[in-house]
Amino acid sequence: MRPNVYITRRIPQSALEKISEVCNVEMWEEEDIPVPRAVLEEKIEEIDGLYCLLTENIDETLLNRAKKLKVVSNMAVGYNNIDVDAASRKGIMVTNTPGVLTETTADLTFVLLMTTARRIVEASDFLRNGNWKTWSPMLLTGQDVFGATIGIIGLGRIGESLAKRAKGFDMRVLYHNRSRKEEAEKTLGLEYVDFDTLLKESDFVCVMTPYTPETRNLIGERELSLMKSTAILINTARGGIVDEAALYKALKDGTIWAAGLDVFEEEPVKLNHPLLTLPNVVTLPHIGSASIKTRTLMAELAATNLIQAVTGQIPTHLVNKEVSNQ
Ligand code: DGY
């Protein structure tokens, strides 16, 4: 019997073909609209495998409807959209796609850092809106990147790759992480510091940590008040890690200088969100890993994880390892 799987969005052909060789596939065909909850609730009852994106909320209520589900394969490295504990209790495997998106996401983080520091979006709009009357000494001046201090909160794979880029710009690299990474300190010349020191001494504070109950609102009013008035906050991890109301206030009253945000607490962010009214905020629509090559690799890796699970193997990128022992 071929396993039945449901895919919650149109995915790259190579990944779809891979899955179709082994499984009976049903797929939500819309490109721009997430699968409605009601459809997911109906589909999940009869399938062996679910292939989903970070736009789907795979909570306990949904998982409770599943009668024979073996795996939820998330096409993302982050899996805060899935109630992993609930899945584990039901013996459902959860998988993710680490590794393949590391460099692409580090690239985007550095791009966002430079774009924010040098006011690139503002400068481009300035020209196109017909405001460029003459060259003048302090027009659209920003912050230097070379030689500045970057503070990386969360030194996982992407954090380390970001550090490599920063070193190329002769930056002093501070990091804070649950555990020290002494090897990386030696090979990359990084400095481990406590959280508050990182906030106080960094010109660029980069949020690179996973989103968990512990990291919710990790950057709030207190943390922003510790940062330099010339500091720039960069977040390419998850929106909920930064308290958006506190960030708005800090940017508006000059507590910090600017922010570059690829992620928001609620996505897509509403166009009337206060942060979108500020000129010192650069915003992107969650495109950290969005290169053609990387998104294709992520889709294929999620396909491999799914196939492994529904054919009785232990998936390579199993998040809840305890399930494989049940
Ligand atoms: C992830 O994988 O978690 C990103 O946010 C999307 O690439």
Residues whose N, C-alpha, C, O or C-beta is under 5 A from the ligand:
A	BS01	DGY	A76 V77 G78 A237 S289
